Amino acid sequence: MGNANDTAPRNEGEGNRSAAKTYNDAQRKFVESGKVERAAKDAEHALETDEAEELQRAEAEGRKHAKPHEQKREI
């Protein structure tokens, strides 16, 4: 059995609590930064430019890998 000084990543089993915490902390920090509104406007603008087709292709590709009930869900 390893000791507290081991640097090897540990298996957290079903679900990865430390990764979830890291993700949630980053999301909270982003929301609290006040940058959400600007990011939303940038994304909306991207859908009105030449980038729209590329974004739609990427979304379609991502949906191919989603569970069936998620494939048709409106975002």
MODELLER restraints for C-alpha pairs under 7 A, 6 or more apart:
rsr = mdl.restraints
at = mdl.atoms
rsr.add(forms.Gaussian(group=physical.xy_distance, feature=features.Distance(at['CA:46:A'], at['CA:52:A']), mean=6.01, stdev=0.5))
rsr.add(forms.Gaussian(group=physical.xy_distance, feature=features.Distance(at['CA:63:A'], at['CA:71:A']), mean=5.04, stdev=0.5))
rsr.add(forms.Gaussian(group=physical.xy_distance, feature=features.Distance(at['CA:64:A'], at['CA:71:A']), mean=6.90, stdev=0.5))
